[in-house]
Amino acid sequence: MFAVIKTGGKQYIVAPGDKIKIEKIAEEVGKEVVFDKVLLLEKSKKLEIGTPLVKGASISGKVISQGKFKKEIVFKYRPKTRYKVKRGHRQFYTEVEITQILNAKS
């Protein structure tokens, strides 16, 4: 059993027990979070594809941690003009463990 969810402008393939790092959401560590934007749902070899979302389906998970990714270096350079800019960026994330996939039809 797996599903495809959409959160933070990105899509993730998830199954019960998976740990994923998503865009930061405002939830405390240990709290339950529900994803209701389910794009695809697979259960017992049958695919249910949403148009655009699967009706009544939701994914529940538990927030494990909040953190930052590794620093990404952004370097801009223009030749012959003495232009150089070096910047760094660290994106915030929320690590979520998927606990169960809920489907209203079953």
Beta strands, then each sheet from edge to edge (+ up, - down):
strand 1: 2-7
strand 2: 10-14
strand 3: 19-23
strand 4: 32-35
strand 5: 38-43
strand 6: 46-49
strand 7: 57-68
strand 8: 72-78
strand 9: 83-89
strand 10: 92-103
sheet 1: 2+ 1- 5+ 6-
sheet 2: 3+ 10- 7+ 4-
sheet 3: 8+ 9-
end
